[in-house]
């Protein structure tokens, strides 16, 4: 079972649009027994960053998780995956560091062999909530304050005009809506004085390509909240079997902030997904209090790093030192958040802990 970020629709758009624009050279590694079928495929790239040459997953901060494509004879334990990686390393192009970020321990019921390696914590988590058979079961299983808050906010927004939440399915409308979502996020990030890049041509072309290739099949989903047919909040997600992963979420700024339309949209999107028979809702990676309010299980993500040169060894040492600093700061932030003293605003897609404008 693949994560949505390793599905053909996502990877094809990634290699066509993002890789050449960011000077990332495709590196596709196939691992197999000499007499057997392909055991594992690794869609990687080689690129240069801060004086280092990296071999890494097809990510560039738009893919939340790194998961290999697995065959029937995929490595099933640490010894097997270590042997597979050892065999793959001599085939890699010249580089300083093999770096695989945000490794989930599993995708569905299938374990991630890469997470069995000698990994370190990524200092972030995957946020997943299991969906019951009915909306009533879901909402009644949330806290009393969450239930009351959702009803109050939805009632307040509905009083302003004709309220509707739906999935956009018509291609022209979907592409137009993506431009609106870019604008929502750009305004938000500009107001915070932070960098937003997802409306740059290479990123915009990437998401438009995913829509063009994935909308009709149901892979790409675009939930939108409208008042009198005017988009107030919107999102971008992918459906992979019985799981929906939301990677972008934003709303119209200004007076609408008071109504938390992004949170209302997320709730109503879950309602629609339950009606479709979706079993799992993935809010993507990152620590945000609103994700816990939805009842998300926080699953740790991991990082695999392997030096391929002396510069690579120095880079690993620097990353370890950075992690130590971030870990202590993160622990304090989490304590403050749990005690109710955190002043962080409700996130929009467009906010990310790294360098891109989209949610963590």
C-alpha positions in Angstrom: 0.0 0.0 0.0 1.4 3.4 -1.0 1.1 6.8 0.7 -0.5 9.3 -1.7 2.8 11.0 -2.1 4.2 7.9 -3.8 1.2 7.4 -6.1 1.9 7.7 -9.9 -0.3 10.8 -10.2 1.6 12.7 -7.6 5.1 11.5 -8.6 4.6 12.1 -12.3 3.6 15.7 -11.7 6.5 16.1 -9.3 9.1 14.9 -11.7 7.6 16.8 -14.6 7.1 20.2 -12.9 9.1 20.5 -9.7 12.3 18.5 -10.3 13.5 20.4 -13.4 12.5 23.8 -12.0 14.6 23.1 -8.8 17.5 21.4 -10.6 16.7 18.1 -9.0 18.0 15.2 -11.0 15.8 12.1 -10.9 17.4 9.1 -9.2 15.2 6.0 -9.4 16.6 3.0 -7.5 15.1 -0.5 -8.0 16.1 -3.2 -5.5 15.6 -6.8 -6.4 17.0 -10.3 -5.9 19.0 -11.5 -8.8 16.4 -14.1 -9.6 13.3 -12.5 -8.3 10.9 -9.7 -8.9 11.5 -6.1 -7.8 11.4 -5.9 -4.1 11.4 -2.1 -3.6 11.5 1.1 -5.7 12.9 4.3 -4.3 11.9 7.5 -6.2 14.7 9.9 -5.3 16.5 13.0 -6.6 20.0 14.5 -6.4 20.2 18.2 -5.7 22.5 20.8 -4.2 21.8 22.8 -1.1 24.0 24.9 1.1 27.2 23.5 -0.5 26.0 19.9 -0.1 25.0 17.4 -2.7 22.0 15.5 -1.4 20.3 12.3 -2.5 16.8 12.5 -1.0 13.1 11.6 -1.6 10.9 13.4 -4.1 9.8 16.0 -1.6 10.9 19.7 -1.9 8.6 20.3 1.1 5.3 19.4 -0.7 5.3 15.7 0.2 4.6 15.0 3.8 5.8 11.4 4.0 8.6 9.3 2.5 7.5 5.7 1.8 9.0 3.3 -0.8 7.1 1.5 -3.4 7.1 -2.1 -2.2 6.9 -5.4 -4.2 5.9 -8.8 -2.9 9.5 -9.6 -1.7 10.1 -6.2 0.0 12.4 -6.2 3.0 10.5 -7.3 6.1 13.0 -6.7 8.9 16.0 -4.5 9.8 18.6 -7.0 8.5 16.9 -7.2 5.1 16.5 -3.4 4.7 20.1 -2.7 5.8 21.3 -5.2 3.2 19.1 -3.6 0.5 20.4 -0.1 1.3 24.0 -1.3 1.4 23.5 -2.7 -2.1 21.9 0.5 -3.3 24.5 2.9 -2.0 27.2 2.0 -4.6 24.6 2.7 -7.4 23.9 6.2 -6.2 25.4 9.2 -8.1 28.2 11.1 -6.5 26.8 12.9 -3.4 27.6 13.9 0.2 24.5 12.7 2.0 21.6 10.3 1.6 18.8 12.0 3.5 15.3 10.5 3.8 13.0 12.7 5.9 9.6 12.2 7.4 9.5 8.4 7.4 6.2 7.0 8.8 6.4 3.7 10.5 3.7 2.3 8.3 1.2 3.0 5.5 -2.1 1.4 6.3 -1.2 -2.1 7.6 2.1 -2.4 5.8 5.3 -1.4 7.7 7.7 1.0 6.1 11.0 -0.8 5.8 12.9 2.5 5.7 11.7 3.2 9.2 13.4 0.0 10.4 16.8 1.5 9.7 19.0 3.3 12.2 16.7 6.4 12.2 16.4 9.5 14.3 13.2 11.3 15.2 12.0 14.0 12.7 10.7 16.2 15.5 7.3 16.1 13.9 4.3 13.8 13.7 1.7 12.4 11.4 -1.9 13.3 12.5 -4.5 10.6 11.8 -8.0 10.2 12.9 -10.0 7.0 12.3 -13.5 7.7 11.0 -16.6 5.8 12.2 -19.5 4.7 10.0 -21.6 7.8 10.7 -21.1 11.5 11.2 -23.1 11.3 14.5 -20.7 8.8 15.9 -17.8 11.0 14.9 -19.1 14.3 16.3 -20.4 12.7 19.5 -17.0 11.2 20.1 -15.4 14.7 20.2 -15.2 16.8 23.4 -18.2 18.8 24.5 -16.4 22.1 23.8 -15.5 20.9 20.3 -19.1 19.9 19.5 -20.5 23.2 20.8 -17.8 25.2 19.1 -18.5 23.6 15.7 -22.2 24.1 16.0 -21.8 27.7 17.1 -19.4 28.6 14.3 -21.4 26.8 11.6 -24.6 28.5 12.8 -22.8 31.9 12.7 -21.4 31.4 9.2 -24.8 30.1 7.9 -26.5 33.2 9.1 -24.5 35.3 6.6 -26.0 33.7 3.5 -26.5 30.4 1.7 -24.0 28.0 3.3 -22.6 25.1 1.3 -19.7 22.7 1.6 -18.9 20.5 -1.4 -16.2 18.9 -3.5 -15.3 20.7 -6.7 -15.5 18.1 -9.5 -15.6 20.2 -12.7 -12.0 20.7 -14.1 -12.3 24.3 -15.1 -13.8 25.3 -11.8 -11.1 23.2 -10.0 -8.2 25.0 -11.7 -9.9 28.4 -11.0 -10.4 27.4 -7.4 -6.7 26.5 -7.0 -5.8 30.0 -7.9 -8.2 31.2 -5.2 -6.6 28.9 -2.7 -3.2 30.4 -3.6 -4.5 33.9 -3.0 -6.0 32.9 0.4 -2.6 31.6 1.5 -0.6 34.4 0.0 -2.5 37.0 1.9 -2.2 35.1 5.1 1.6 34.6 4.8 2.2 38.2 3.6 0.3 39.4 6.7 2.7 37.4 8.9 5.7 38.6 7.0 6.6 35.0 6.0 7.6 33.5 2.7 5.0 31.9 0.5 6.1 30.1 -2.6 3.3 27.8 -3.7 2.0 30.3 -6.2 5.3 30.4 -7.9 5.1 28.9 -11.4 6.8 25.6 -10.7 4.7 24.9 -7.6 1.5 26.2 -9.2 2.1 24.1 -12.3 2.7 21.0 -10.1 -0.7 21.3 -8.3 -2.5 22.1 -11.5 -1.0 19.0 -13.0 -2.1 16.8 -10.1 -5.6 18.2 -10.6 -5.6 17.6 -14.3 -4.5 14.0 -13.9 -6.2 13.2 -10.6 -9.5 15.0 -10.4 -11.6 12.6 -12.6 -10.2 9.5 -10.9 -11.1 10.9 -7.5 -7.4 11.0 -6.3 -7.4 14.8 -6.0 -10.2 16.3 -3.9 -10.9 20.0 -3.5 -13.3 20.8 -0.6 -14.8 24.3 -0.6 -17.0 26.3 1.8 -19.1 28.9 0.1 -21.5 31.7 1.2 -23.8 32.7 -1.5 -21.6 30.8 -4.0 -18.5 32.8 -2.9 -15.5 30.7 -1.7 -14.7 31.5 1.9 -12.5 28.5 2.7 -10.9 25.7 0.7 -8.6 22.8 0.8 -6.6 20.4 -1.3 -6.3 16.7 -0.5 -5.8 13.3 -2.0 -7.8 10.1 -1.5 -5.8 6.9 -1.5 -8.1 3.9 -1.1 -10.0 4.5 2.1 -7.8 7.4 3.4 -8.0 11.1 2.7 -4.9 13.2 3.3 -5.4 17.0 3.5 -2.3 19.0 2.5 -3.6 22.5 2.1 -6.3 24.4 4.0 -7.0 28.1 4.0 -9.7 30.8 4.2 -10.5 34.3 3.3 -8.7 36.7 5.7 -10.2 39.7 7.6 -13.6 39.6 9.2 -13.9 35.9 8.4 -11.2 35.0 10.9 -13.8 35.3 13.7 -15.8 32.4 12.3 -12.8 29.9 11.9 -14.1 28.9 8.4 -11.1 26.6 7.9 -12.0 24.5 11.0 -15.7 24.5 9.9 -14.6 23.3 6.5 -12.5 20.5 7.9 -15.4 19.3 10.0 -17.8 19.4 7.1 -15.3 17.7 4.8 -15.0 14.8 7.3 -18.8 14.6 7.2 -18.8 14.2 3.4 -15.9 11.7 3.5 -17.8 9.5 6.0 -20.7 9.5 3.6 -18.3 8.3 0.9 -17.1 5.4 3.1 -13.6 6.9 3.9 -12.2 5.3 7.0 -9.2 7.5 7.8 -8.6 11.2 7.7 -5.0 12.4 7.7 -4.3 16.0 8.6 -0.7 15.8 7.5 2.4 16.4 9.6 3.0 19.0 12.3 2.2 19.9 15.8 -0.9 22.1 16.0 -3.5 22.1 18.8 -6.5 22.1 16.5 -5.4 18.7 15.1 -5.5 17.2 18.6 -9.0 18.7 19.1 -10.2 16.6 16.1 -9.0 13.5 18.0 -5.9 12.8 15.9 -3.5 10.1 16.8 0.0 11.6 16.6 2.3 9.1 14.9 6.1 9.9 15.2 8.0 10.4 11.9 11.7 9.5 11.5 14.7 10.6 9.4 17.3 8.3 7.9 20.7 9.9 7.2 23.8 8.3 5.7 27.0 10.1 5.1 28.5 9.5 1.6 31.5 11.8 2.1 33.4 13.7 4.8 31.1 16.8 4.2 28.2 14.5 4.7 29.5 13.4 8.1 29.9 17.1 9.1 26.3 17.8 7.9 24.9 15.0 10.1 26.8 16.4 13.1 25.3 19.8 12.4 21.8 18.4 12.0 22.1 16.5 15.3 23.1 19.7 17.1 20.2 21.5 15.5 17.8 18.8 16.6 19.0 19.0 20.2 18.2 22.7 20.2 14.9 22.3 18.5 13.9 19.4 20.7 14.3 21.4 23.9 12.4 24.3 22.4 9.7 22.1 21.1 9.3 20.4 24.5 8.7 23.9 26.1 6.2 24.9 23.3 4.2 21.7 23.8 4.0 22.2 27.5 2.8 25.7 27.1 0.3 24.6 24.5 -1.1 21.9 26.7 -1.4 24.4 29.6 -3.3 26.8 27.4 -0.7 29.5 27.3 0.3 29.1 23.7 -0.4 32.2 21.6 -0.1 30.5 18.2 -2.9 31.4 15.9 -5.1 28.8 14.1 -3.0 27.6 11.2 -3.9 27.8 7.6 -2.5 25.7 4.8 0.2 28.1 3.9 2.0 27.7 7.2 4.9 25.2 7.4 7.7 24.7 9.8 10.3 24.6 7.0 10.5 27.1 4.2 7.2 26.7 2.3 3.8 28.2 2.5 1.7 25.1 3.3 0.6 23.6 6.6 2.8 21.3 8.7 
